[in-house]
Amino acid sequence: MPKSNLYEIIDQNQQDLTQMSDTIWEYAEIAMQEQRSAKLQREFLQSRGFTIKDVPNVPTAFIAEFGSGKPIIGLLGEYDALGGLSQKVSATREARDEGEDAGHGCGHNLLGVGCVGAAIALKEIMEKDKTPGTIRYYGCPAEETLAGKVLMAKEKVFDDLDAAISWHAAQMNAVWGCSFLAVNSIKFRFKGIPAHAAAAPHTGRCALDAVELMNVGANFLREHVIEKARIHYCITNGGQAPNTVPADAEVWYFVRAPKRKHVKEITERLMKVALGASIMTETTMSHELLAGCYDIISNKTLSDVMHANMEEVDPPKFDESDFAFAREIKAHIPKEDSDKVMEVYFAPEHVLEMDLCDEIVRTNDRDKIMAGSIDSGDVSYITPFAQITAAAWPVGSAAHTWTSCACSAHSIGHKAMLFAAKTMAGTIYDLLHDPEKLKEARAEFEKTLGDFKYISPFDE
């Protein structure tokens, strides 16, 4: 059957997909609490004939599979929300309901469902054409804490893939050719001896002193790491009252850098800073790696196939009500801030003047680094990987804000999701029918990695 049939199937399922994305938007479940969001997708895919598998040790993750044999191609979906971003589908900032805290300010309600749409269309065509191969939808939790896919990778669920693709809500329709920063998320805990801060401070050993000395040391360390590295922290426990020497204190650090090896090196130095602080204060130190992820390897071969499919599908067709809503949203964003947001995404100059991006954009982002982190990087070190963005938000609207949250349940977001679903379905269709293209992607992947073998950040 022709590839255009894929697009028709997605259009025929538009109502179900849109309703599912809006329901997940309403659920707004944060990392590792996405029980209802995952269940909704699991049950939908199971009703469409997919085999559902759990992922060991990751309760809100799952795999939906159809087909058999090689090639095996994966679609990576997400569905976790962000705390503090409750928002109505409104062009003004307004929480949904009292007590509702979380919201989908990164469009993950769209992301997973778009992949689901691609999967069901591919299954129907593969059944009719008796196309060999296997497609998998990976329901991935906890991207916002940079842990979901890393924990799944630790369970080796991506190891037999021939390729993996994904997409993300954003402000443009483009292939993401850039990398992202690798990261470690670590909590350092210090234990001391409590004492009365006025009557007998000499008998205590202050855990908060250790935290503050560690932070001083970390701030001096900043001068002696590579230029593109970032070290962030916040004190999560500084004691209970000023008249008591704190016996327990905690500080939470993010270490980011362009490559995983840089993060590992800086983390080792930061550990020494923490140990030094504990020695100076005669406290004990422990640490916990909450999450860690790799930078991204964007496979150019797969990226080119995705770009060709974006052009074949054509960009989302926004109507006047979409443009009007976008203009209302943009009225809250100063032009200077809007331009700065788009610089981060390597947007061409002409895009900055748009309200909604309704064209396919080529960005000059290959070999560049996005100033953020995503957990798909681990998958990109296991199998060839590529991803696109689709214009689900107005130009200049930043991720993790009320404006992106409002648009993620608006028709703007719905149209971007369906466009992404068609692009991904077309991409996988091409890969299933062109084994040489998959071989080319694998050869590029192996040339890039050389002798490198993936090791989970949790096992370093």
N, C-alpha and C positions, 0 to 999 in steps of 0.2 A: 504494500500500500504506500502511496506517496506520503512524504513527510507532512504535507499540509493537513493530513488527517489527524495528526497529533494536536495541531492547534484547534481543530474543530472539537476534539474530545475535551480539551481543556475548557473551551467556551461552553460546551454542553454541561460541564460540571461547575461553571462559574458560581452559581448560587450556593452550592454546597461548600465550595472552597471559601467564598467570601464569608459565609455564615460561620464556618469553623474559625477563620482568622479573627472575626469579631468576638466570638465566644472566648477565645484564648486571650484576646485583648481585655475582656471583662474580667477573666480570672486573675490576670496580672500576678502570677505566682513567681516568687523570687527563687534564686538558685537553690537547687536540691529540694525544693518544695513544690515542684511542678506536677504533682500527682494527677490533677484533673486535666491539665493540658496534654500530658503524655497519654493518658487514658483515652481522651477524645480522638487523638490521631491513631493510636493503636487499634481502637475498635473500628474506626472508619476504614483503615487499610485492611484489617482482617475481613471486614464485610465485603471488600473488593477482591478477596482471594489471595492476599499476601500471607505468607507464613511469618508469625511474630515470634521473636526470640528476645529473652531478657539478656541484659549485660551483667555479668557477675560483679558484685560490690558497687554497682552504680544504680540504685533503685529506680530513679526516674528516667533512665535511658532504656532504649529498646532498638531492635533492628527488625525491619519489615523487608522480606525477601520474596522475589519472584524469579522463576527461571531455573536453569541449571547449567553447570559447566562454565567454561571461559568464553569471553572475557567477563570479569566481575567488575562492575562499575558502581561506585557509591555516590549517593546524594546526601550531603550533610545539612541537617536541619537543626533549628534551635527553637526554644519556646520560653525562656526565662525572662522575667521582667526586672525592673529596677526599683528599689525602695525610694520613697520620697517623690515619686513622679506621677501621682494620681492626677488625672486630667480628663476632662470631658472632650468630646469632639466639638471643640469650640475655638474660635479665633481669639479668645481672651483666656488668660490663665484662670482656671477654675477646677478645683478638685471634683472628682466624680460624686462621692458621697462622704459624709463624715465618717471617719474611721478607716476609709480606704487610703492606704499609704502608697502602694506600688503602682507602677504604670509601665507601659511598653514604649519607653522613650528611645529604644534602639531598633524598633520594628521587628522584634523576634516573633511576634504573633503572625507576621507575614512570611518571615523567612522559612520556617518549617513547613507551613502550608503550601507555599510555592513549590517546594521540593516534593511534597505529597502530590500536588497536581501533575508535576512532570512524571512521577512514578506511575500513577494510574493510567496516564495516557500511553506511556511506553508499554505497560503490561498489555493493554488492549491490542496495540499494534503487533507486539511480539507474539501474542497468542494467534492472531489471525494469519500472520505471515510465517509462523513457526520459526521465528528468529532465534538462533542459539545464543546463549549467554545468560548472565544473571544480573539483575539490578537490585540494589539494596538502598532502602531509605534508613538512615541512621538518625534516630531521635536523640538529640544531644542536649543534655541539661547544662546548666551552670556555666554558660559562656561568660557571663558578666563577672564571675569570680575567677575566670581563666583556669577552670579545673575540669569541666565536663569531658572534653575530648581527650585531655591528658590522662584522666582516669580510665577512659575507654581504651586508649592506646596501650595503657599498661596491661589491659586484659587481652591485648593482641587482636582485637576485633577488626582492625584495618589491614592486617598483615598480608592477606591474600588478594587485596584489591589490585586491579590493573590500572585504575585511575579513580579519582574522586573530584567532584565539582560541587560548587555551592554558589550562593549569592548573598547580597546584603542590601537592605534598604539604605538609601543615601539620597543625594541631591542630583545625581547624574546617571545616565545610562552609559556605562563604560566597563571595560575589562579592568580589573584591579591587577596591574602588573607589578606593583610595588611590594616591598617587604614591610613587616611590622617589627616592633621591638620585642626581643625576647625578654622574659621577666621572671623574677622570683618574688613570691609573696610570703613573708616570714614574720612570725611573731616571736619576740624575745621576752622571756619572763625572768624576773629576778626575785629571789627570796632572801630576806634578811631576818632581823630580830626586832620585834616591836618594843617600844619603850615610851615612857612619858617624855614628850618633846621638851618640857621645861624642867621637870624634876630630875630626870635621869637619862638625858640623851646619850650619855657616854656608854650606857649599857646596850644601846640599840645598834643595829646595822641597817642602814636605810636603803631599801630597794629602789626608791624614787631617785636617790642620788646616783645609783648605778645607771638608771635609765637616762638621766640628764647628762652624765659623763659620757655614756655611749653616744648620745646625740651630738655632743661637742666633738667627739672623735670622728663621727661620721661626717660632720660638716667640714672638718679639716681634710678628711679623705677625699671629698669632692674635687679638690684641686689636683689630685694625683690619680685620677681615672681618665679614661679616654673621653674626648670632648662630647661625644653623642650619648654618653651614659647619663642616667638619671637615678638619683637616690631620693625617695620620698619616705616620710614617716609621720605617724601620729601617735600620741600617747593615749593608749586605751584604758590604762589603769594607773592613776597617780597617787593612790592612797585614799583614805576615807575622811580624814580630818587633820587639820594642821597641828593639833596638839598631840598627835601620836606619830611616832617614827614609823613610816609605812614599812610593813614587813613583806608586802607583795606589790609589785609594779610590773607593767607590761607596755611594750612599745611595738607597733606594727610597721614593718618596712616593706617597700617595693624597691627592688633593684631592676632597672631596665637598661638594655644595651642592644646594639644592632645585631649581635650574634650571641647564640647560647653560650659559647665559650667565654665571651666577655662577662656575661652575667655570672657564670660560675667562678671566674677569677675574682670579680669584685665581691661576690658573696663570701668567698673564703677570707678576704681581707676584712670584711665587715664582721665576720665571726671573731676575728682576733681583737677587733675594737670592743666587741661585747664582752669577750673574756677579760680584756684589760680592765674594763669598767667594773666587772665583778671582783677582780683581784684588788683594785683600789679601794673598794667599799666593803670588802670582806663579806660579800654576798655570794649566792650561788646563781648560776645562769643556766637556763635551758632554752631551747628554741624549737619551733614547729614550722615546717614548710607547709603552708596552706595550699599553695599552688605554684606551679612553675611551668612556663611554656617556651617553645622555640620561636624563633623568627620564621618568616614565611619564605618558601621557595615557590615562586610562581612559574609554572611550566609554560614556556612560550608556545610550544606546539599546541597544547590544549587551549591556551588563551586565544590563539589565532582561530581555532575552530569555534570557540564561543563568540568571538567578535563577528565572524561570518554569519553565525546564526542570529545574533542580535540584529544585523542588517536585514536578514531574510524575514524576520518576524516583524520588523518596524517598531519604532518606539511607542510607548503608551499614548493613546489618543485622548488627551484631556479636553474637556468641554469648558464653556464659559464659567459655569459654576465652580469648577476646579480652580481656574485661574483667579476668580474672584476671592475664593477662600485663601489661596496662596498669597494674594496681595494683602489681605487682612492680616495674615500671619506675619508677613514681611514688614508690616508697619510697626511691629514691636521690636524689630531687629535693626539697630543702627547700620547704615551702609558700610561703615568702616569695619564693624564686627562681622557683617555678612561676607565681606571680601576676605577677611582673615580666615574665616571658616573654610572658604573655598580654596584658599591657598594651601591649606593642609591637605586637601584632596587633589592638588595639582591641576586645578581646573583651568582650561584655556580662558583667555581674557574675555572672549565674547560671551561666555556662559555667565559671567558675573552680572550682566545686565538683564538676564532672564528672570521671570517669576517662577516658572516651572520649566524644567529641561525636557523638551519634547523632541529631542534628536539623539542620535547615537554619537557619542563623543569619543574621540581618541585623545587620551591624556599622555603626556610625556613623563610617565612615572616609572618606567622600567629601570631597575638598578637604584631606585630611590627608596627611602624609608619613611613610612607613615609614623607620625608621633603618637603611637598607641600600641596596644597589644591585643591579639586575638588568639584563641586556643587552637585554631585550624593549623597553625604552624607545625604542630607535632605530626599531624596527618601528612603535611607536605614533605616531611622528612622520611615518611614511610612509603608513599606512593606518589606518582605524578598528580599534581593538584592545580586547579585554576578556579577563579571565581569572578563574578561580575557584580556590579552595583546597578540598581534600578532606581529611578527618580520617584521615590515615595514621599519625599518632603520638598518644600520650596527651596530654591537656591538660597544658600546662606543660613538655612536652619541647621543648627548643630545637633549632633546625636546627644542623647542623654539629657534632653531638655523637654519642657512641656510642649513646645511647638512640634517637635518630631513625634511626640506621643499623640497629640491631637490628630495629626495627619495619618498616623498608622492605622486608624480605624475609619478614615475618610475614603471617599471614592478615589482620591489621589493614590493612597496606599494600595487599594484593591487593584487598580489598573497596573501599578508597578509590579505587584505580585504575579498577576496573570502574564504579563510580559516576561518576567523572569522564568516562570514555569515553562512557557513555550520555548524560550531560549535554551534552557537546560535540557528539555525533552529533545529538541532538535540536535543539540550537541551530542547527547548520548546516542541518538539514532545514527548520526554520522559515524561515531566511533564503533558502534556495533556492526556497521556495514563497511568499514574501512580498517581492517586489521593492521594495515601498514601504518596508519596514522597512530595507532596505539603503540606500535613498535617504535616509531619515531619519538613519541613522548617518553617511552621507557628509556630509550638510548640517551635522550637529553637529560633525564633524571639521573641516570647512572653516571654520566659524564660530570654532572654538577657535583654529585656527592663523592665520587671517587671511592675510597675505601671506608668512608664513614658508615657506621652502623648506629641506628637510633637507640638511644638509652633514655628511658623515662626520667624526667627530672626528679621523680620520687625515688629513683634508684641510683642517683649520682653519688 
